[in-house]
Amino acid sequence: MLRLVAIACLLLASRSALASTGGSAEAEAPLVPSGRPAGVAGELATPRFRILYTARAEGSARALASVVEEARDQFRDVLGRDWPGVTEIRVGVGRAELEALALPDGKVPGWAVALAYPAHDLVLLEAHSLTEPDGPATLRHELSHVALGQLGGTWPRWFQEGLAVTLAGERRYSLGHYATLFRAVQQDRVVHFEDLSDRWPDHPSDVDVAYAQSAAFVAYLVERHGPAQMGTLLDGVRAGESFETSFAKAFHTSLLLDERDWRAELPRRYTWIPVVTGGSTLWAIAAGITFVGYLRRRRANARKRAGQEAEELAEAAARALAEGPSAEPAHPSPVEVDDNPSGPGPEDDRAESGKPTLH
């Protein structure tokens, strides 16, 4: 029964994850960078960022300025490196302003609320997206593309997307991410990373699996080898080494062996048990536990009341025994005993003859 519940939750979660994909994009670098857009109303500066904003986006820009440096510090903690230079972020409200802030030939996709131009160290952000629950993740996702672009080198597609998702904190611990990989493991649909180096799947469900497994594998590499080795990997690729060569030097193993070890752990990492303990299922279980607890308390209270009533009856009986009888027992009235039970004798007859009689 639990297994059936798990499969049902899995299907619902994976559909939810598939529906939520998207929301940011990486643009190809235009041939000619543009100057300051005409719609910019002001500028904010932090040590490593320059934030340009439209008049309607000033509030969002100021809120962004207070957190963006901390977001970049998180990259250094994971990558072991920071990318050079000052990154420009342009913030506008709505589709029209976002398009007006874009670089020439860097068209904003219709579904995107953010866009990165890695070669130009530039990010576009729609102001309202920053207030959404996934707003911070969107920002970190775009910054990760800028980081790899500024650090230089040629990166496998799976590494770019996996690092972006991992650094952004997207899906790694979500039920949808877990369900996607669970389904892929059960159906033997986990793709070899050599097939995700230069191309990406076309089918939506395969795209979702590619994102999920790339993020999981990059997180595995970070946990296994640490930020210092990740920094060595980045330095090697930046210096012109191939990704595979730099991978072997940094981690003292090959990409093939690390992928093999990661795959061997998948059946243990992605079982059905956590699926039934997450998301809406967790709330259902919690509600069930609460109801069971209510029933138990109700029975306990009933037993307690019955015990109290029994104690009261016992105490009443004990008091009655201690106090004794409430009155003296009634003695029987004296009974006159006839000394001549055999009836009247001759003397009695004579005594009776002296009495007058009526004739």
FENCOR-V345416 format. One record per residue. N is the residue number from 0. RES is the residue in one small letter. PSI is psi in degrees with one decimal (* if undefined). OMEGA is omega in degrees with one decimal (none if undefined). D_CENTER is the distance of its C-alpha to the mean C-alpha in Angstrom with 2 decimals. Layout:
# FENCOR-V345416
{{N:RES:PSI:OMEGA:D_CENTER} {N:RES:PSI:OMEGA:D_CENTER}}
This chain:
# FENCOR-V345416
{{0:m:-46.3:178.2:23.58} {1:l:-35.9:-180.0:20.15} {2:r:-38.3:177.6:20.66} {3:l:-41.5:177.1:21.46} {4:v:-40.5:-179.8:18.36} {5:a:-44.0:-178.7:16.30} {6:i:-39.5:178.3:18.37} {7:a:-44.4:178.5:17.98} {8:c:-37.8:179.5:14.19} {9:l:-46.2:-178.4:14.62} {10:l:-42.4:179.2:17.10} {11:l:-42.7:-177.5:15.22} {12:a:-41.0:-179.1:12.12} {13:s:-35.5:176.5:14.61} {14:r:-38.9:178.4:16.63} {15:s:-41.0:-180.0:13.90} {16:a:-38.9:-179.9:13.27} {17:l:-38.3:-178.7:17.04} {18:a:-24.7:-174.5:17.62} {19:s:-1.2:-179.1:15.51} {20:t:149.5:-179.9:17.36} {21:g:-178.5:179.8:19.81} {22:g:-13.5:175.5:20.28} {23:s:166.0:-177.4:22.12} {24:a:161.2:173.8:25.12} {25:e:127.1:-176.6:27.53} {26:a:151.0:171.3:31.17} {27:e:143.8:-178.5:34.26} {28:a:127.9:176.7:36.42} {29:p:159.7:-177.6:39.27} {30:l:-37.5:-176.3:42.78} {31:v:117.6:176.9:43.71} {32:p:153.9:-179.3:41.39} {33:s:164.3:175.0:41.95} {34:g:-159.8:-178.4:42.81} {35:r:125.1:-178.5:41.28} {36:p:151.1:-177.1:40.40} {37:a:-29.3:-175.9:42.58} {38:g:-1.4:-178.1:39.79} {39:v:128.3:-179.1:38.52} {40:a:-19.6:-178.5:39.26} {41:g:174.0:-176.6:38.21} {42:e:140.0:174.5:36.82} {43:l:142.8:-178.2:34.70} {44:a:135.0:170.0:34.98} {45:t:173.5:-177.0:32.85} {46:p:-34.9:-175.9:33.92} {47:r:11.5:-178.8:32.28} {48:f:149.6:171.0:31.63} {49:r:120.1:-174.5:33.83} {50:i:115.9:175.6:32.23} {51:l:138.1:-175.6:34.39} {52:y:153.9:173.4:33.61} {53:t:169.9:-177.6:35.30} {54:a:-38.3:-177.8:36.57} {55:r:-16.5:-175.1:33.81} {56:a:11.3:-174.5:31.05} {57:e:-43.7:-179.1:32.38} {58:g:-44.5:178.7:29.78} {59:s:-38.2:180.0:26.87} {60:a:-41.0:179.6:28.87} {61:r:-38.5:176.0:29.41} {62:a:-39.6:178.4:25.75} {63:l:-41.0:-178.3:25.06} {64:a:-26.1:-177.5:27.89} {65:s:-13.5:-175.5:26.32} {66:v:-12.1:-170.5:23.18} {67:v:-33.5:178.7:24.35} {68:e:-38.3:177.5:26.14} {69:e:-38.3:178.0:23.11} {70:a:-39.3:-179.9:21.22} {71:r:-32.5:176.9:24.26} {72:d:-34.2:179.0:24.33} {73:q:-32.9:176.9:20.95} {74:f:-42.9:-179.5:22.72} {75:r:-35.1:179.8:25.51} {76:d:-33.9:-178.1:23.31} {77:v:-45.0:-174.3:22.02} {78:l:-19.6:-174.8:25.22} {79:g:5.7:-178.7:27.72} {80:r:156.9:170.9:29.55} {81:d:145.7:179.3:29.70} {82:w:153.1:-174.4:31.33} {83:p:163.6:170.8:34.67} {84:g:-179.8:179.4:35.81} {85:v:126.3:-178.6:34.54} {86:t:134.1:178.6:31.99} {87:e:133.1:176.3:32.73} {88:i:127.5:178.1:30.12} {89:r:128.1:-174.3:31.45} {90:v:127.7:177.1:29.73} {91:g:164.3:-179.4:30.93} {92:v:122.3:175.6:30.10} {93:g:169.3:-174.8:30.05} {94:r:-43.2:-176.3:31.14} {95:a:-44.6:-179.5:34.76} {96:e:-36.4:178.9:34.20} {97:l:-42.3:178.8:31.74} {98:e:-34.2:179.3:34.39} {99:a:-24.8:-179.7:37.08} {100:l:-8.7:-175.7:35.33} {101:a:159.1:174.5:34.95} {102:l:156.2:175.2:37.36} {103:p:140.5:-179.1:40.19} {104:d:7.9:178.5:39.34} {105:g:59.6:-174.8:35.65} {106:k:138.0:179.8:34.76} {107:v:122.4:177.3:31.32} {108:p:148.7:-175.8:29.75} {109:g:-27.6:-176.7:29.47} {110:w:-5.7:-171.1:25.72} {111:a:143.5:172.2:24.96} {112:v:1.2:178.2:23.99} {113:a:155.3:-176.7:24.63} {114:l:135.3:179.3:27.12} {115:a:139.8:171.4:28.12} {116:y:84.5:-172.2:31.69} {117:p:-40.9:-176.8:31.37} {118:a:-21.3:-178.4:35.14} {119:h:6.1:178.4:35.72} {120:d:47.9:-171.4:32.96} {121:l:141.4:178.4:31.87} {122:v:137.1:170.8:28.75} {123:l:140.3:177.8:28.76} {124:l:135.6:171.9:26.11} {125:e:127.8:-169.9:26.09} {126:a:-42.5:-177.2:25.86} {127:h:-27.7:-179.2:23.76} {128:s:-25.5:-178.4:20.98} {129:l:-20.9:179.5:20.53} {130:t:-4.9:177.6:19.48} {131:e:159.7:179.2:16.78} {132:p:-34.2:-179.4:13.05} {133:d:15.0:179.6:13.40} {134:g:-50.2:178.0:16.83} {135:p:-36.6:178.8:16.43} {136:a:-38.8:177.7:15.02} {137:t:-44.6:178.7:18.05} {138:l:-48.4:-177.7:20.39} {139:r:-33.8:178.2:19.37} {140:h:-48.1:-179.7:19.59} {141:e:-37.7:178.8:23.13} {142:l:-30.7:179.3:24.12} {143:s:-36.7:176.4:23.34} {144:h:-39.8:177.0:25.85} {145:v:-41.0:-178.7:28.30} {146:a:-49.5:-179.8:27.92} {147:l:-38.2:179.0:28.87} {148:g:-38.8:-178.8:31.59} {149:q:-28.8:177.0:33.10} {150:l:-15.3:172.5:32.95} {151:g:175.0:178.3:35.00} {152:g:175.0:177.5:35.53} {153:t:123.5:-173.7:34.53} {154:w:139.6:173.1:30.99} {155:p:146.8:-178.4:29.81} {156:r:-41.1:-178.7:27.69} {157:w:-34.6:180.0:24.87} {158:f:-41.9:178.1:24.93} {159:q:-51.3:-176.1:24.91} {160:e:-39.3:179.4:21.97} {161:g:-40.6:178.5:19.99} {162:l:-39.4:179.0:20.74} {163:a:-45.7:-180.0:19.88} {164:v:-40.7:-178.6:16.39} {165:t:-46.7:-179.3:15.86} {166:l:-31.4:179.5:17.44} {167:a:-13.7:-177.3:15.59} {168:g:17.1:-177.5:12.14} {169:e:130.9:167.1:11.61} {170:r:-17.7:-171.0:9.72} {171:r:-43.0:-177.8:10.11} {172:y:12.8:-178.1:6.74} {173:s:156.4:178.1:5.66} {174:l:-37.0:179.7:6.89} {175:g:-43.6:177.9:9.86} {176:h:-45.5:-179.3:10.89} {177:y:-44.5:-177.7:10.86} {178:a:-37.0:179.0:12.71} {179:t:-47.2:179.8:15.13} {180:l:-35.8:176.8:16.18} {181:f:-47.1:179.8:16.38} {182:r:-42.3:-179.3:18.70} {183:a:-39.3:179.7:20.65} {184:v:-44.7:-178.6:21.24} {185:q:-32.6:-177.7:22.38} {186:q:5.5:179.5:24.65} {187:d:49.3:-177.5:25.88} {188:r:15.0:176.2:25.03} {189:v:124.6:-173.0:23.77} {190:v:145.8:173.3:26.24} {191:h:138.8:-173.1:28.41} {192:f:-23.2:176.0:27.79} {193:e:-24.0:177.6:31.50} {194:d:-6.4:178.9:31.07} {195:l:14.5:-177.7:28.43} {196:s:-45.4:-174.0:30.55} {197:d:-10.0:-177.7:32.64} {198:r:167.1:-176.3:31.28} {199:w:147.0:-178.1:28.15} {200:p:160.1:178.2:27.76} {201:d:-34.8:-177.7:28.92} {202:h:133.5:-176.1:27.24} {203:p:-43.4:-178.8:23.89} {204:s:-34.5:177.3:22.19} {205:d:-34.6:176.3:23.74} {206:v:-43.2:-179.6:22.60} {207:d:-41.9:177.4:18.95} {208:v:-40.6:-179.2:19.59} {209:a:-44.5:177.3:21.53} {210:y:-46.4:-175.8:18.85} {211:a:-46.3:-177.4:16.22} {212:q:-31.7:177.3:18.82} {213:s:-44.4:178.3:20.24} {214:a:-41.8:-179.2:17.08} {215:a:-39.5:-178.5:16.53} {216:f:-40.3:176.8:20.24} {217:v:-41.7:176.9:20.50} {218:a:-37.9:176.9:17.70} {219:y:-43.1:179.8:19.70} {220:l:-42.4:179.6:22.86} {221:v:-44.3:-179.6:21.64} {222:e:-36.7:-175.5:20.51} {223:r:-39.8:-172.0:23.73} {224:h:-23.9:176.4:26.26} {225:g:163.9:-176.7:25.04} {226:p:-35.6:-177.6:25.65} {227:a:-45.1:178.9:29.44} {228:q:-33.8:175.3:29.83} {229:m:-40.9:177.3:27.62} {230:g:-38.4:177.4:30.04} {231:t:-39.7:176.2:32.96} {232:l:-46.8:-179.4:31.68} {233:l:-41.2:-179.8:31.48} {234:d:-40.1:-178.8:34.92} {235:g:-45.6:179.5:36.46} {236:v:-38.2:179.0:35.34} {237:r:-32.5:180.0:36.39} {238:a:-4.7:176.1:39.76} {239:g:-0.5:178.0:40.35} {240:e:155.8:173.7:39.36} {241:s:156.9:-178.9:37.69} {242:f:-43.0:-177.9:33.99} {243:e:-40.3:179.4:34.82} {244:t:-46.3:179.0:37.52} {245:s:-36.6:177.5:35.44} {246:f:-46.8:-178.3:32.59} {247:a:-39.3:-180.0:35.16} {248:k:-39.5:-176.1:36.63} {249:a:-41.5:-172.1:33.43} {250:f:-4.0:179.7:31.69} {251:h:37.1:175.3:34.92} {252:t:177.6:179.2:33.87} {253:s:158.7:176.0:33.75} {254:l:-37.9:-179.2:31.00} {255:l:-42.5:-178.9:32.08} {256:l:-41.1:178.1:31.70} {257:d:-38.0:177.4:28.28} {258:e:-38.6:178.8:27.10} {259:r:-44.9:179.6:28.78} {260:d:-40.2:179.3:27.07} {261:w:-43.9:179.5:23.61} {262:r:-36.4:-179.4:24.43} {263:a:-26.4:-179.4:25.68} {264:e:-13.6:-173.9:22.32} {265:l:-45.5:-179.8:20.39} {266:p:-30.7:179.1:21.29} {267:r:-37.5:-178.7:20.07} {268:r:-34.1:-173.8:16.82} {269:y:80.9:176.1:15.89} {270:t:174.9:-177.8:16.84} {271:w:-16.5:-172.7:16.06} {272:i:-50.7:-179.5:14.89} {273:p:-22.3:-179.9:11.17} {274:v:-39.8:-178.6:11.19} {275:v:-2.4:178.6:12.49} {276:t:17.9:-178.4:10.10} {277:g:165.1:173.7:6.87} {278:g:-140.4:-177.1:6.45} {279:s:-29.8:178.6:9.89} {280:t:-37.9:179.3:11.41} {281:l:-40.1:178.3:9.76} {282:w:-38.8:178.6:11.30} {283:a:-43.1:178.6:14.44} {284:i:-41.5:179.5:14.80} {285:a:-41.3:178.3:14.41} {286:a:-41.1:177.9:17.04} {287:g:-42.7:178.7:19.19} {288:i:-40.9:179.0:19.15} {289:t:-42.2:-179.7:20.13} {290:f:-42.8:177.4:22.93} {291:v:-41.5:178.0:24.19} {292:g:-38.5:177.2:24.29} {293:y:-45.2:179.4:26.27} {294:l:-41.7:179.5:28.71} {295:r:-41.9:178.3:29.21} {296:r:-38.0:-180.0:29.94} {297:r:-44.1:178.5:32.28} {298:r:-40.9:-179.9:34.16} {299:a:-40.4:178.3:34.38} {300:n:-38.3:178.7:35.80} {301:a:-43.9:177.9:38.29} {302:r:-37.7:179.7:39.41} {303:k:-43.5:178.6:39.77} {304:r:-40.8:178.3:41.92} {305:a:-40.2:178.1:44.05} {306:g:-40.0:178.7:44.60} {307:q:-41.0:178.4:45.60} {308:e:-40.9:178.5:48.06} {309:a:-39.5:178.5:49.54} {310:e:-40.9:179.1:49.96} {311:e:-41.8:178.4:51.71} {312:l:-40.4:179.8:54.10} {313:a:-40.6:178.5:54.85} {314:e:-39.6:178.6:55.55} {315:a:-42.1:179.1:57.87} {316:a:-38.4:179.5:59.77} {317:a:-40.7:178.5:60.12} {318:r:-39.5:-179.8:61.52} {319:a:-40.2:178.6:64.02} {320:l:-37.6:-178.3:65.29} {321:a:-35.7:-176.9:65.60} {322:e:-21.3:-179.4:67.59} {323:g:-173.5:-179.3:70.15} {324:p:147.0:-177.0:72.37} {325:s:-14.5:-179.3:72.71} {326:a:159.0:179.0:76.62} {327:e:143.7:178.8:79.73} {328:p:140.0:-176.8:80.35} {329:a:129.7:178.4:83.28} {330:h:149.3:-179.7:86.58} {331:p:146.9:179.9:88.78} {332:s:146.3:-179.5:91.99} {333:p:142.8:179.9:95.26} {334:v:126.5:177.9:97.00} {335:e:132.7:-176.2:100.78} {336:v:128.9:179.1:102.41} {337:d:121.7:-177.7:105.53} {338:d:-11.3:-179.4:108.22} {339:n:76.7:-174.4:110.11} {340:p:-14.3:-175.2:107.75} {341:s:-3.6:178.4:110.50} {342:g:178.1:-177.7:111.72} {343:p:144.0:179.2:114.80} {344:g:-172.7:-178.4:117.96} {345:p:-36.5:-178.6:121.69} {346:e:-35.2:179.6:121.56} {347:d:-36.6:179.8:118.88} {348:d:-38.9:179.4:121.00} {349:r:-37.7:179.9:123.89} {350:a:-34.7:-177.7:121.78} {351:e:-27.7:-175.7:120.65} {352:s:-19.8:179.4:124.32} {353:g:-5.4:-177.2:125.25} {354:k:145.2:177.5:122.85} {355:p:148.7:-180.0:124.11} {356:t:158.7:179.1:123.10} {357:l:136.2:178.3:123.29} {358:h:*:none:125.28}}
